[in-house]
Amino acid sequence: MTDAATDMPEKAPAQTGHGSLLSESPLMKKRNAAEARFKMYGVVAITFGLAFLIFLTFSILRNGIPAFTQTVVNVEFTLTQEQFDEAESKMLKTAAYTEIFVNYITELLQQRGLDVAFDGDTIERVMGKVGGDLRTFYRENPDQIGQAVDFELSAASRVDRYLQGQLTRDMVVDGRFLEVADLDLVDALAEAGIIGSAFDWNFITGTDTGVDNPGGAGIGASVIGSFFMMLIVLLLSLPIGVAASIYLEEFAPKNRWTDLIEVNISNLAAVPSIVFGILGLAVFIQFAHLPQSAPLVGGLVLTLMTLPTIVISTRASLKSVPPSIRDAALGVGASKMQSVFHHVLPLAMPGILTGTIIGLAQALGETAPLLLIGMVGYVAREYPDGIASGLLDPNSAMPAQIYTWAARSDEAFFEKAWGGIIILMIFLLTMNIIAIILRRKFERRW
């Protein structure tokens, strides 16, 4: 009798092919490889983005930081009563003060073993109207006559570039702004330790100048112009945008007209900003005859441009509030308006404020609409006298001022343009940080 066990086939070993859970199939290997490549593409894209961001930040800081410094001549000057009376008795009083200063600098350099020949014209090309500055100071402060006074006199922008190594003697062409021989005086002042760098507060608080004085140009008046424009944008766009959003989201019937309005709002958010500038030029200046280059007109134009952004962000915030909040308010007897204004709107306010601030930050950096209403062609050389003057008098804005400096032929204005970009970026970063803080503080997760 044959054993049955001997006739049974041997048990096959465990397969390690497609049906095994311990090994990857070719399809699984392909999917894992595709996922790994996608992750690598993402890392490469982020790396490139960060590299370009770092390069942009480095370029802005490298080119813009020199705008916050200026070359100054620090001297301790004493004007006697006899010199004051003699200068005031002459017909050319400013020239007399300049001559006194020339003699003082000559003696100061000779005391330190430096002998340089220069005259009043050289002093004016190197330091500006020193005679006028001295006369103004001593006429306003007669008690300082006969006493040692520390003066910090700003040097010309070309002297600043020469000391920074951006301008060489070979590049200088004799003219009314600077001559090659003037650099001998600059070198002597540097060797004597009289000339050096200082923080330029005038760049932040000053006003714009003509094309022949880049060193004295400041962005302060343009900051005030941007402030008044943003004030108009905030006072108009926030209530109008929020009211329109509440109506469209909570009260408007769903029909073709509201669908058409929603589509148009979305399309307006994508319209180039220069189109709003053309609209503002036609409506506010040519039709309404509002003053050209005024912050009021700029604010109205930027309001039109900002409204779609605020409407879209506000509607998104209202949609994020759960329907149960509305149902609960209506269930306890509240009216539709009470449920919206007492419950839905307060919960959506963080998102509304965030969208508003982002819209304002976008409007703050716009230049194209301001080109059309003439704010680029105006040189802001004085501060407004009050609120009415700040709104209606011609002024400039930070983006327009930066554009104006970049368009001028003198290379010294390029540093001012880069410095203006730094100030503008500080404002934009501040507004975005405020938006992030508001969202983090008041945001609720449902």
Beta strands, then each sheet from edge to edge (+ up, - down):
strand 1: 69-78
strand 2: 148-154
strand 3: 195-199
sheet 1: 2+ 1- 3+
end
